[in-house]
């Protein structure tokens, strides 16, 4: 499917405060703790988890993606506690175009503290330095401007608005598209 060696890949990525690592079934309670929050689920394409069983099903899905060598997400582990506070990863990777889309979610208790900026910077660096991609993009719903601020802090540039691009929770939503190119990254 992908000409890039991805998922023998998924190494642990370290930042000052975070460890990005593959998820395991032991992360079910942490995933459930933040994924059950409707505010966290509001701007992503999954619904708030109603039980730890839904969190376990998500983890089984992610483990399957790891095994199948498909684009997947890292768990965002807070080093100070060892707990998973969110996820970040690739929604898709196109080897022909050397491009990928990144998506992420974060526990509401950790919003506004720079954690997602730190995680996204690590994932962008990995995309360019290890995967040798040329383009990394991300989208956010218009009514989630904080996500756009994270993208800008990481050097991503606004490329446009896509009207009614996604169906989310029963309604079509407009999204803004941001991207960073290898040449932009190398200048930073």
C-alpha positions as CSV (number, residue, x, y, z in Angstrom):
1,X,0.0,0.0,0.0
2,X,2.6,2.5,1.0
3,X,6.2,2.6,-0.4
4,X,7.5,4.1,2.8
5,X,8.5,1.8,5.7
6,X,6.0,3.1,8.2
7,X,5.0,0.9,10.8
8,X,7.9,-1.3,11.5
9,X,8.6,2.3,12.3
10,X,6.5,4.1,14.9
11,X,9.4,4.6,17.2
12,X,9.0,6.3,20.5
13,X,9.3,10.1,20.0
14,X,10.5,12.1,23.0
15,X,10.0,15.8,23.7
16,X,10.7,17.7,26.9
17,X,7.4,16.8,28.6
18,X,6.0,14.0,26.4
19,X,6.6,10.5,25.1
20,X,4.8,9.6,21.9
21,X,4.5,5.8,21.8
22,X,2.4,3.0,20.4
23,X,-0.8,2.5,22.4
24,X,-1.4,-0.8,24.3
25,X,-4.4,-2.4,25.9
26,X,-3.1,-1.2,29.2
27,X,-4.0,2.4,28.1
28,X,-7.7,1.7,28.1
29,X,-8.5,3.6,31.3
30,X,-6.5,6.6,30.2
31,X,-8.2,6.7,26.8
32,X,-11.6,6.4,28.4
33,X,-10.9,9.1,31.0
34,X,-10.5,11.8,28.3
35,X,-12.5,10.2,25.4
36,X,-15.7,10.2,27.3
37,X,-15.6,14.0,27.5
38,X,-18.1,15.5,24.9
39,X,-15.9,18.6,24.6
40,X,-12.9,16.5,23.6
41,X,-15.1,14.6,21.0
42,X,-16.8,17.7,19.7
43,X,-14.3,18.4,16.9
44,X,-13.2,14.9,16.0
45,X,-14.9,12.3,13.9
46,X,-15.5,9.9,16.8
47,X,-18.2,10.2,19.4
48,X,-17.5,10.5,23.1
49,X,-16.9,7.0,24.6
50,X,-19.8,5.8,26.7
51,X,-17.9,2.9,28.2
52,X,-14.4,1.6,28.8
53,X,-15.5,-1.1,26.3
54,X,-15.6,1.5,23.5
55,X,-12.1,2.6,24.5
56,X,-10.9,-1.0,24.4
57,X,-12.5,-1.4,20.9
58,X,-10.6,1.7,19.8
59,X,-7.3,0.3,21.1
60,X,-7.9,-3.0,19.3
61,X,-8.5,-1.0,16.1
62,X,-5.3,0.9,16.6
63,X,-3.3,-2.4,17.3
64,X,-4.7,-3.8,14.1
65,X,-3.5,-0.7,12.2
66,X,0.0,-1.2,13.7
67,X,0.0,-4.9,12.6
68,X,-1.3,-4.0,9.1
69,X,1.3,-1.4,8.6
70,X,-1.3,1.3,8.1
71,X,-1.2,5.0,9.2
72,X,-2.0,5.1,12.9
73,X,-1.7,7.2,16.0
74,X,0.8,7.4,18.8
75,X,-0.4,7.8,22.4
76,X,0.7,11.1,23.9
77,X,2.1,10.1,27.3
78,X,2.8,12.8,29.9
79,X,6.3,11.9,31.2
80,X,5.6,13.3,34.7
81,X,2.7,10.9,35.3
82,X,3.1,8.1,32.7
83,X,-0.5,8.6,31.7
84,X,-1.9,8.9,28.1
85,X,-3.4,12.3,27.7
86,X,-4.2,12.2,24.0
87,X,-3.3,10.8,20.6
88,X,-1.6,12.1,17.5
89,X,-0.8,10.4,14.2
90,X,-1.3,10.1,10.5
91,X,-4.7,9.9,9.0
92,X,-3.2,8.9,5.6
93,X,0.2,8.8,3.9
94,X,0.6,9.0,0.2
95,X,4.0,7.7,-0.9
96,X,3.6,8.8,-4.5
97,X,3.2,12.4,-3.4
98,X,5.4,12.1,-0.2
99,X,2.5,13.7,1.8
100,X,0.6,12.9,4.9
101,X,-2.3,14.3,7.0
102,X,-1.9,14.6,10.8
103,X,-4.8,14.5,13.3
104,X,-4.9,14.7,17.0
105,X,-6.9,14.9,20.2
106,X,-6.1,15.9,23.8
107,X,-7.6,15.7,27.2
108,X,-9.4,18.9,28.1
109,X,-7.4,19.1,31.4
110,X,-4.3,19.6,29.3
111,X,-5.6,22.2,26.8
112,X,-3.8,25.5,26.6
113,X,-0.5,24.2,28.1
114,X,1.5,23.7,24.8
115,X,1.3,19.9,24.9
116,X,-0.2,19.6,21.5
117,X,2.2,22.0,19.9
118,X,5.0,20.0,21.4
119,X,3.6,16.7,20.1
120,X,2.8,18.1,16.6
121,X,6.4,19.5,16.3
122,X,7.7,16.0,17.0
123,X,5.4,14.3,14.5
124,X,6.3,16.9,11.8
125,X,10.0,16.5,12.4
126,X,9.6,12.7,12.2
127,X,7.7,13.1,8.9
128,X,10.5,15.1,7.3
129,X,13.6,13.7,8.9
130,X,12.7,9.9,9.0
131,X,9.9,9.4,6.5
132,X,11.4,11.9,4.1
133,X,8.0,13.3,3.2
134,X,7.6,16.6,1.3
135,X,4.3,17.8,2.8
136,X,2.4,17.4,6.0
137,X,-1.1,18.8,6.3
138,X,-3.9,19.1,8.9
139,X,-7.4,20.4,9.0
140,X,-9.6,21.8,11.8
141,X,-13.2,22.8,12.1
142,X,-13.9,26.5,12.0
143,X,-15.3,26.6,15.4
144,X,-12.1,25.1,16.8
145,X,-9.6,28.0,16.3
146,X,-7.3,26.7,19.0
147,X,-6.3,23.8,16.7
148,X,-5.4,26.3,14.0
149,X,-3.3,28.2,16.4
150,X,-1.4,24.9,17.2
151,X,-0.8,24.4,13.5
152,X,0.5,27.9,13.0
153,X,2.9,27.6,16.0
154,X,4.3,24.5,14.3
155,X,5.1,26.5,11.1
156,X,2.1,25.3,9.1
157,X,0.6,27.8,6.7
158,X,-3.1,28.4,6.0
159,X,-4.0,27.1,2.5
160,X,-7.7,27.6,2.4
161,X,-11.2,26.8,3.6
162,X,-13.1,23.8,2.5
163,X,-16.8,24.3,2.8
164,X,-18.8,21.4,4.2
165,X,-15.8,19.1,3.8
166,X,-16.8,16.6,6.5
167,X,-19.9,15.2,8.1
168,X,-19.4,15.4,11.8
169,X,-22.1,14.4,14.3
170,X,-24.9,14.8,11.8
171,X,-23.9,18.0,10.2
172,X,-21.6,19.1,7.4
173,X,-18.7,21.2,8.7
174,X,-16.4,23.7,7.1
175,X,-12.7,23.1,7.8
176,X,-9.5,25.1,7.4
177,X,-6.5,23.4,5.7
178,X,-2.9,24.1,6.9
179,X,0.3,22.6,5.6
180,X,4.0,22.7,6.0
181,X,6.5,21.7,3.2
182,X,9.9,20.2,3.6
183,X,11.5,23.5,2.4
184,X,9.5,25.4,5.1
185,X,10.6,23.0,7.8
186,X,14.2,23.2,6.7
187,X,14.1,27.0,7.0
188,X,12.8,26.8,10.7
